[in-house]
């Protein structure tokens, strides 16, 4: 098999889901964000290590020397 013989796999060119374009589109209102909470607000960027106010894992583990 050569490079020019390769084909794109099925489902490769999938259209992006368009959100926030009115209620009649079926993707309006909350636009997949849910109702309330930190992630529903504009400009929300929660770091991957954030645990919602719970003591972080790195602080729960004992210190190694």
PDB file with one MODEL, atoms N, CA, C and O in Angstrom:
MODEL        1
ATOM      1  N   UNK A   1       0.847  -1.185   0.000  1.00  0.00           N
ATOM      2  CA  UNK A   1       0.000   0.000   0.000  1.00  0.00           C
ATOM      3  C   UNK A   1       0.889   1.243   0.000  1.00  0.00           C
ATOM      4  O   UNK A   1       1.819   1.369   0.797  1.00  0.00           O
ATOM      5  N   UNK A   2       0.579   2.133  -0.898  1.00  0.00           N
ATOM      6  CA  UNK A   2       1.349   3.364  -1.022  1.00  0.00           C
ATOM      7  C   UNK A   2       0.534   4.540  -0.485  1.00  0.00           C
ATOM      8  O   UNK A   2      -0.678   4.441  -0.290  1.00  0.00           O
ATOM      9  N   UNK A   3       1.222   5.642  -0.253  1.00  0.00           N
ATOM     10  CA  UNK A   3       0.580   6.803   0.346  1.00  0.00           C
ATOM     11  C   UNK A   3      -0.573   7.313  -0.502  1.00  0.00           C
ATOM     12  O   UNK A   3      -1.608   7.705   0.037  1.00  0.00           O
ATOM     13  N   UNK A   4      -0.414   7.314  -1.811  1.00  0.00           N
ATOM     14  CA  UNK A   4      -1.474   7.850  -2.665  1.00  0.00           C
ATOM     15  C   UNK A   4      -2.663   6.891  -2.789  1.00  0.00           C
ATOM     16  O   UNK A   4      -3.693   7.259  -3.353  1.00  0.00           O
ATOM     17  N   UNK A   5      -2.533   5.683  -2.275  1.00  0.00           N
ATOM     18  CA  UNK A   5      -3.639   4.715  -2.315  1.00  0.00           C
ATOM     19  C   UNK A   5      -4.501   4.765  -1.048  1.00  0.00           C
ATOM     20  O   UNK A   5      -5.539   4.107  -0.984  1.00  0.00           O
ATOM     21  N   UNK A   6      -4.087   5.526  -0.055  1.00  0.00           N
ATOM     22  CA  UNK A   6      -4.821   5.581   1.203  1.00  0.00           C
ATOM     23  C   UNK A   6      -6.131   6.336   1.041  1.00  0.00           C
ATOM     24  O   UNK A   6      -6.223   7.288   0.266  1.00  0.00           O
ATOM     25  N   UNK A   7      -7.147   5.895   1.786  1.00  0.00           N
ATOM     26  CA  UNK A   7      -8.441   6.565   1.774  1.00  0.00           C
ATOM     27  C   UNK A   7      -8.759   7.027   3.183  1.00  0.00           C
ATOM     28  O   UNK A   7      -8.302   6.432   4.159  1.00  0.00           O
ATOM     29  N   UNK A   8      -9.542   8.090   3.287  1.00  0.00           N
ATOM     30  CA  UNK A   8     -10.000   8.552   4.594  1.00  0.00           C
ATOM     31  C   UNK A   8     -11.010   7.549   5.122  1.00  0.00           C
ATOM     32  O   UNK A   8     -11.819   7.013   4.366  1.00  0.00           O
ATOM     33  N   UNK A   9     -10.957   7.296   6.434  1.00  0.00           N
ATOM     34  CA  UNK A   9     -11.893   6.355   7.028  1.00  0.00           C
ATOM     35  C   UNK A   9     -13.284   6.973   7.079  1.00  0.00           C
ATOM     36  O   UNK A   9     -13.436   8.192   7.016  1.00  0.00           O
ATOM     37  N   UNK A  10     -14.305   6.110   7.195  1.00  0.00           N
ATOM     38  CA  UNK A  10     -15.672   6.609   7.217  1.00  0.00           C
ATOM     39  C   UNK A  10     -15.896   7.439   8.466  1.00  0.00           C
ATOM     40  O   UNK A  10     -15.426   7.082   9.546  1.00  0.00           O
ATOM     41  N   UNK A  11     -16.611   8.544   8.324  1.00  0.00           N
ATOM     42  CA  UNK A  11     -16.877   9.438   9.439  1.00  0.00           C
ATOM     43  C   UNK A  11     -15.739  10.392   9.722  1.00  0.00           C
ATOM     44  O   UNK A  11     -15.745  11.063  10.755  1.00  0.00           O
ATOM     45  N   UNK A  12     -14.768  10.472   8.842  1.00  0.00           N
ATOM     46  CA  UNK A  12     -13.615  11.350   9.053  1.00  0.00           C
ATOM     47  C   UNK A  12     -14.027  12.817   9.002  1.00  0.00           C
ATOM     48  O   UNK A  12     -13.635  13.603   9.865  1.00  0.00           O
ATOM     49  N   UNK A  13     -14.816  13.189   7.995  1.00  0.00           N
ATOM     50  CA  UNK A  13     -15.260  14.575   7.845  1.00  0.00           C
ATOM     51  C   UNK A  13     -16.621  14.752   8.512  1.00  0.00           C
ATOM     52  O   UNK A  13     -17.647  14.789   7.832  1.00  0.00           O
ATOM     53  N   UNK A  14     -16.634  14.861   9.826  1.00  0.00           N
ATOM     54  CA  UNK A  14     -17.880  15.036  10.562  1.00  0.00           C
ATOM     55  C   UNK A  14     -18.077  16.522  10.815  1.00  0.00           C
ATOM     56  O   UNK A  14     -17.159  17.218  11.249  1.00  0.00           O
ATOM     57  N   UNK A  15     -19.280  16.998  10.540  1.00  0.00           N
ATOM     58  CA  UNK A  15     -19.553  18.422  10.730  1.00  0.00           C
ATOM     59  C   UNK A  15     -19.602  18.748  12.213  1.00  0.00           C
ATOM     60  O   UNK A  15     -20.080  17.950  13.020  1.00  0.00           O
ATOM     61  N   UNK A  16     -19.109  19.914  12.561  1.00  0.00           N
ATOM     62  CA  UNK A  16     -19.113  20.362  13.953  1.00  0.00           C
ATOM     63  C   UNK A  16     -20.533  20.722  14.374  1.00  0.00           C
ATOM     64  O   UNK A  16     -21.322  21.229  13.577  1.00  0.00           O
ATOM     65  N   UNK A  17     -20.844  20.451  15.642  1.00  0.00           N
ATOM     66  CA  UNK A  17     -22.161  20.773  16.177  1.00  0.00           C
ATOM     67  C   UNK A  17     -22.229  22.280  16.394  1.00  0.00           C
ATOM     68  O   UNK A  17     -21.427  22.833  17.146  1.00  0.00           O
ATOM     69  N   UNK A  18     -23.188  22.953  15.737  1.00  0.00           N
ATOM     70  CA  UNK A  18     -23.332  24.401  15.845  1.00  0.00           C
ATOM     71  C   UNK A  18     -24.260  24.693  17.018  1.00  0.00           C
ATOM     72  O   UNK A  18     -25.421  24.285  17.007  1.00  0.00           O
ATOM     73  N   UNK A  19     -23.759  25.390  18.021  1.00  0.00           N
ATOM     74  CA  UNK A  19     -24.513  25.657  19.231  1.00  0.00           C
ATOM     75  C   UNK A  19     -24.902  27.127  19.318  1.00  0.00           C
ATOM     76  O   UNK A  19     -24.259  27.993  18.725  1.00  0.00           O
ATOM     77  N   UNK A  20     -25.964  27.387  20.067  1.00  0.00           N
ATOM     78  CA  UNK A  20     -26.346  28.761  20.386  1.00  0.00           C
ATOM     79  C   UNK A  20     -26.885  29.541  19.223  1.00  0.00           C
ATOM     80  O   UNK A  20     -26.551  30.714  19.055  1.00  0.00           O
ATOM     81  N   UNK A  21     -27.734  28.899  18.394  1.00  0.00           N
ATOM     82  CA  UNK A  21     -28.311  29.620  17.254  1.00  0.00           C
ATOM     83  C   UNK A  21     -29.829  29.612  17.318  1.00  0.00           C
ATOM     84  O   UNK A  21     -30.501  29.424  16.304  1.00  0.00           O
ATOM     85  N   UNK A  22     -30.373  29.819  18.531  1.00  0.00           N
ATOM     86  CA  UNK A  22     -31.821  29.913  18.673  1.00  0.00           C
ATOM     87  C   UNK A  22     -32.454  28.605  19.108  1.00  0.00           C
ATOM     88  O   UNK A  22     -31.899  27.528  18.889  1.00  0.00           O
ATOM     89  N   UNK A  23     -33.638  28.710  19.735  1.00  0.00           N
ATOM     90  CA  UNK A  23     -34.305  27.537  20.275  1.00  0.00           C
ATOM     91  C   UNK A  23     -34.812  26.585  19.201  1.00  0.00           C
ATOM     92  O   UNK A  23     -34.797  25.371  19.408  1.00  0.00           O
ATOM     93  N   UNK A  24     -35.254  27.096  18.072  1.00  0.00           N
ATOM     94  CA  UNK A  24     -35.822  26.230  17.037  1.00  0.00           C
ATOM     95  C   UNK A  24     -34.761  25.335  16.397  1.00  0.00           C
ATOM     96  O   UNK A  24     -35.104  24.355  15.736  1.00  0.00           O
ATOM     97  N   UNK A  25     -33.500  25.653  16.580  1.00  0.00           N
ATOM     98  CA  UNK A  25     -32.445  24.812  16.019  1.00  0.00           C
ATOM     99  C   UNK A  25     -32.266  23.528  16.810  1.00  0.00           C
ATOM    100  O   UNK A  25     -31.649  22.576  16.332  1.00  0.00           O
ATOM    101  N   UNK A  26     -32.816  23.504  18.043  1.00  0.00           N
ATOM    102  CA  UNK A  26     -32.639  22.332  18.891  1.00  0.00           C
ATOM    103  C   UNK A  26     -31.369  22.399  19.706  1.00  0.00           C
ATOM    104  O   UNK A  26     -31.147  21.546  20.565  1.00  0.00           O
ATOM    105  N   UNK A  27     -30.526  23.394  19.461  1.00  0.00           N
ATOM    106  CA  UNK A  27     -29.258  23.550  20.180  1.00  0.00           C
ATOM    107  C   UNK A  27     -29.164  24.957  20.766  1.00  0.00           C
ATOM    108  O   UNK A  27     -28.081  25.538  20.847  1.00  0.00           O
ATOM    109  N   UNK A  28     -30.322  25.500  21.174  1.00  0.00           N
ATOM    110  CA  UNK A  28     -30.339  26.853  21.709  1.00  0.00           C
ATOM    111  C   UNK A  28     -30.328  26.857  23.226  1.00  0.00           C
ATOM    112  O   UNK A  28     -29.736  25.979  23.854  1.00  0.00           O
ATOM    113  N   UNK A  29     -30.981  27.844  23.810  1.00  0.00           N
ATOM    114  CA  UNK A  29     -31.103  28.026  25.255  1.00  0.00           C
ATOM    115  C   UNK A  29     -29.778  27.894  25.991  1.00  0.00           C
ATOM    116  O   UNK A  29     -29.028  28.867  26.072  1.00  0.00           O
ATOM    117  N   UNK A  30     -29.472  26.729  26.524  1.00  0.00           N
ATOM    118  CA  UNK A  30     -28.259  26.591  27.329  1.00  0.00           C
ATOM    119  C   UNK A  30     -27.074  26.091  26.501  1.00  0.00           C
ATOM    120  O   UNK A  30     -25.945  26.054  26.991  1.00  0.00           O
ATOM    121  N   UNK A  31     -27.322  25.714  25.272  1.00  0.00           N
ATOM    122  CA  UNK A  31     -26.281  25.319  24.319  1.00  0.00           C
ATOM    123  C   UNK A  31     -25.358  24.220  24.846  1.00  0.00           C
ATOM    124  O   UNK A  31     -24.139  24.291  24.690  1.00  0.00           O
ATOM    125  N   UNK A  32     -25.942  23.226  25.457  1.00  0.00           N
ATOM    126  CA  UNK A  32     -25.171  22.074  25.908  1.00  0.00           C
ATOM    127  C   UNK A  32     -24.379  22.292  27.177  1.00  0.00           C
ATOM    128  O   UNK A  32     -23.584  21.434  27.562  1.00  0.00           O
ATOM    129  N   UNK A  33     -24.581  23.447  27.850  1.00  0.00           N
ATOM    130  CA  UNK A  33     -23.815  23.756  29.053  1.00  0.00           C
ATOM    131  C   UNK A  33     -24.539  23.387  30.329  1.00  0.00           C
ATOM    132  O   UNK A  33     -23.950  23.434  31.409  1.00  0.00           O
ATOM    133  N   UNK A  34     -25.817  23.017  30.225  1.00  0.00           N
ATOM    134  CA  UNK A  34     -26.591  22.757  31.432  1.00  0.00           C
ATOM    135  C   UNK A  34     -27.222  24.038  31.945  1.00  0.00           C
ATOM    136  O   UNK A  34     -27.256  25.049  31.242  1.00  0.00           O
ATOM    137  N   UNK A  35     -27.727  23.992  33.190  1.00  0.00           N
ATOM    138  CA  UNK A  35     -28.527  25.095  33.693  1.00  0.00           C
ATOM    139  C   UNK A  35     -27.701  26.118  34.458  1.00  0.00           C
ATOM    140  O   UNK A  35     -27.681  27.294  34.094  1.00  0.00           O
ATOM    141  N   UNK A  36     -27.008  25.680  35.530  1.00  0.00           N
ATOM    142  CA  UNK A  36     -26.249  26.609  36.357  1.00  0.00           C
ATOM    143  C   UNK A  36     -24.867  26.037  36.638  1.00  0.00           C
ATOM    144  O   UNK A  36     -24.501  24.968  36.148  1.00  0.00           O
ATOM    145  N   UNK A  37     -24.118  26.774  37.433  1.00  0.00           N
ATOM    146  CA  UNK A  37     -22.810  26.285  37.858  1.00  0.00           C
ATOM    147  C   UNK A  37     -21.672  26.992  37.170  1.00  0.00           C
ATOM    148  O   UNK A  37     -21.864  27.794  36.256  1.00  0.00           O
ATOM    149  N   UNK A  38     -20.474  26.672  37.635  1.00  0.00           N
ATOM    150  CA  UNK A  38     -19.285  27.374  37.162  1.00  0.00           C
ATOM    151  C   UNK A  38     -19.059  27.177  35.666  1.00  0.00           C
ATOM    152  O   UNK A  38     -18.673  28.114  34.967  1.00  0.00           O
ATOM    153  N   UNK A  39     -19.293  25.983  35.180  1.00  0.00           N
ATOM    154  CA  UNK A  39     -19.030  25.695  33.766  1.00  0.00           C
ATOM    155  C   UNK A  39     -20.069  26.312  32.846  1.00  0.00           C
ATOM    156  O   UNK A  39     -19.841  26.408  31.641  1.00  0.00           O
ATOM    157  N   UNK A  40     -21.220  26.738  33.393  1.00  0.00           N
ATOM    158  CA  UNK A  40     -22.270  27.328  32.566  1.00  0.00           C
ATOM    159  C   UNK A  40     -22.047  28.812  32.336  1.00  0.00           C
ATOM    160  O   UNK A  40     -22.671  29.401  31.453  1.00  0.00           O
ATOM    161  N   UNK A  41     -21.162  29.426  33.120  1.00  0.00           N
ATOM    162  CA  UNK A  41     -20.938  30.873  33.007  1.00  0.00           C
ATOM    163  C   UNK A  41     -20.049  31.200  31.809  1.00  0.00           C
ATOM    164  O   UNK A  41     -19.307  30.353  31.311  1.00  0.00           O
ATOM    165  N   UNK A  42     -20.146  32.451  31.364  1.00  0.00           N
ATOM    166  CA  UNK A  42     -19.290  32.854  30.256  1.00  0.00           C
ATOM    167  C   UNK A  42     -17.863  33.038  30.758  1.00  0.00           C
ATOM    168  O   UNK A  42     -17.638  33.526  31.866  1.00  0.00           O
ATOM    169  N   UNK A  43     -16.925  32.650  29.947  1.00  0.00           N
ATOM    170  CA  UNK A  43     -15.522  32.787  30.308  1.00  0.00           C
ATOM    171  C   UNK A  43     -15.044  31.756  31.294  1.00  0.00           C
ATOM    172  O   UNK A  43     -13.978  31.920  31.887  1.00  0.00           O
ATOM    173  N   UNK A  44     -15.816  30.676  31.491  1.00  0.00           N
ATOM    174  CA  UNK A  44     -15.448  29.653  32.469  1.00  0.00           C
ATOM    175  C   UNK A  44     -14.325  28.789  31.912  1.00  0.00           C
ATOM    176  O   UNK A  44     -14.462  28.177  30.853  1.00  0.00           O
ATOM    177  N   UNK A  45     -13.228  28.749  32.631  1.00  0.00           N
ATOM    178  CA  UNK A  45     -12.155  27.816  32.290  1.00  0.00           C
ATOM    179  C   UNK A  45     -11.647  27.239  33.598  1.00  0.00           C
ATOM    180  O   UNK A  45     -10.955  27.914  34.360  1.00  0.00           O
ATOM    181  N   UNK A  46     -11.993  25.998  33.849  1.00  0.00           N
ATOM    182  CA  UNK A  46     -11.646  25.326  35.093  1.00  0.00           C
ATOM    183  C   UNK A  46     -10.424  24.455  34.819  1.00  0.00           C
ATOM    184  O   UNK A  46     -10.451  23.640  33.897  1.00  0.00           O
ATOM    185  N   UNK A  47      -9.353  24.609  35.600  1.00  0.00           N
ATOM    186  CA  UNK A  47      -8.182  23.779  35.365  1.00  0.00           C
ATOM    187  C   UNK A  47      -8.485  22.300  35.587  1.00  0.00           C
ATOM    188  O   UNK A  47      -9.359  21.959  36.384  1.00  0.00           O
ATOM    189  N   UNK A  48      -7.777  21.432  34.896  1.00  0.00           N
ATOM    190  CA  UNK A  48      -8.027  19.995  34.960  1.00  0.00           C
ATOM    191  C   UNK A  48      -7.816  19.445  36.357  1.00  0.00           C
ATOM    192  O   UNK A  48      -8.432  18.444  36.722  1.00  0.00           O
ATOM    193  N   UNK A  49      -6.951  20.081  37.153  1.00  0.00           N
ATOM    194  CA  UNK A  49      -6.644  19.560  38.487  1.00  0.00           C
ATOM    195  C   UNK A  49      -7.599  20.088  39.553  1.00  0.00           C
ATOM    196  O   UNK A  49      -7.503  19.678  40.710  1.00  0.00           O
ATOM    197  N   UNK A  50      -8.508  20.976  39.202  1.00  0.00           N
ATOM    198  CA  UNK A  50      -9.422  21.555  40.186  1.00  0.00           C
ATOM    199  C   UNK A  50     -10.429  20.511  40.635  1.00  0.00           C
ATOM    200  O   UNK A  50     -11.013  19.815  39.806  1.00  0.00           O
ATOM    201  N   UNK A  51     -10.638  20.394  41.953  1.00  0.00           N
ATOM    202  CA  UNK A  51     -11.514  19.354  42.497  1.00  0.00           C
ATOM    203  C   UNK A  51     -12.716  19.944  43.216  1.00  0.00           C
ATOM    204  O   UNK A  51     -13.244  19.318  44.136  1.00  0.00           O
ATOM    205  N   UNK A  52     -13.160  21.124  42.824  1.00  0.00           N
ATOM    206  CA  UNK A  52     -14.387  21.689  43.338  1.00  0.00           C
ATOM    207  C   UNK A  52     -14.323  22.142  44.772  1.00  0.00           C
ATOM    208  O   UNK A  52     -15.347  22.113  45.455  1.00  0.00           O
ATOM    209  N   UNK A  53     -13.175  22.559  45.268  1.00  0.00           N
ATOM    210  CA  UNK A  53     -13.055  23.020  46.638  1.00  0.00           C
ATOM    211  C   UNK A  53     -12.608  21.931  47.596  1.00  0.00           C
ATOM    212  O   UNK A  53     -12.216  22.219  48.727  1.00  0.00           O
ATOM    213  N   UNK A  54     -12.666  20.687  47.153  1.00  0.00           N
ATOM    214  CA  UNK A  54     -12.147  19.567  47.949  1.00  0.00           C
ATOM    215  C   UNK A  54     -10.628  19.700  48.028  1.00  0.00           C
ATOM    216  O   UNK A  54     -10.001  20.234  47.113  1.00  0.00           O
ATOM    217  N   UNK A  55     -10.035  19.214  49.121  1.00  0.00           N
ATOM    218  CA  UNK A  55      -8.583  19.267  49.262  1.00  0.00           C
ATOM    219  C   UNK A  55      -7.945  18.488  48.114  1.00  0.00           C
ATOM    220  O   UNK A  55      -8.274  17.319  47.912  1.00  0.00           O
ATOM    221  N   UNK A  56      -7.052  19.102  47.369  1.00  0.00           N
ATOM    222  CA  UNK A  56      -6.474  18.450  46.200  1.00  0.00           C
ATOM    223  C   UNK A  56      -5.706  17.183  46.568  1.00  0.00           C
ATOM    224  O   UNK A  56      -5.192  17.042  47.678  1.00  0.00           O
ATOM    225  N   UNK A  57      -5.646  16.286  45.618  1.00  0.00           N
ATOM    226  CA  UNK A  57      -4.988  14.995  45.818  1.00  0.00           C
ATOM    227  C   UNK A  57      -3.544  15.164  46.266  1.00  0.00           C
ATOM    228  O   UNK A  57      -3.078  14.425  47.133  1.00  0.00           O
ATOM    229  N   UNK A  58      -2.837  16.111  45.696  1.00  0.00           N
ATOM    230  CA  UNK A  58      -1.421  16.295  46.016  1.00  0.00           C
ATOM    231  C   UNK A  58      -1.235  16.717  47.475  1.00  0.00           C
ATOM    232  O   UNK A  58      -0.192  16.442  48.067  1.00  0.00           O
ATOM    233  N   UNK A  59      -2.238  17.382  48.061  1.00  0.00           N
ATOM    234  CA  UNK A  59      -2.150  17.800  49.463  1.00  0.00           C
ATOM    235  C   UNK A  59      -2.676  16.716  50.401  1.00  0.00           C
ATOM    236  O   UNK A  59      -2.396  16.758  51.599  1.00  0.00           O
ATOM    237  N   UNK A  60      -3.428  15.751  49.884  1.00  0.00           N
ATOM    238  CA  UNK A  60      -3.939  14.675  50.726  1.00  0.00           C
ATOM    239  C   UNK A  60      -2.922  13.572  50.933  1.00  0.00           C
ATOM    240  O   UNK A  60      -2.991  12.829  51.912  1.00  0.00           O
ATOM    241  N   UNK A  61      -1.979  13.466  50.012  1.00  0.00           N
ATOM    242  CA  UNK A  61      -0.961  12.415  50.108  1.00  0.00           C
ATOM    243  C   UNK A  61       0.151  12.834  51.062  1.00  0.00           C
ATOM    244  O   UNK A  61       0.451  14.024  51.164  1.00  0.00           O
ATOM    245  N   UNK A  62       0.771  11.880  51.765  1.00  0.00           N
ATOM    246  CA  UNK A  62       1.869  12.227  52.661  1.00  0.00           C
ATOM    247  C   UNK A  62       3.099  12.687  51.897  1.00  0.00           C
ATOM    248  O   UNK A  62       3.333  12.275  50.761  1.00  0.00           O
ATOM    249  N   UNK A  63       3.886  13.555  52.543  1.00  0.00           N
ATOM    250  CA  UNK A  63       5.112  14.053  51.912  1.00  0.00           C
ATOM    251  C   UNK A  63       6.153  12.946  51.883  1.00  0.00           C
ATOM    252  O   UNK A  63       6.371  12.252  52.876  1.00  0.00           O
ATOM    253  N   UNK A  64       6.788  12.792  50.735  1.00  0.00           N
ATOM    254  CA  UNK A  64       7.846  11.790  50.598  1.00  0.00           C
ATOM    255  C   UNK A  64       9.192  12.499  50.728  1.00  0.00           C
ATOM    256  O   UNK A  64       9.376  13.594  50.197  1.00  0.00           O
ATOM    257  N   UNK A  65      10.106  11.885  51.418  1.00  0.00           N
ATOM    258  CA  UNK A  65      11.422  12.493  51.580  1.00  0.00           C
ATOM    259  C   UNK A  65      12.458  11.790  50.757  1.00  0.00           C
ATOM    260  O   UNK A  65      13.627  12.175  50.776  1.00  0.00           O
TER     261      UNK A  65
ENDMDL
END
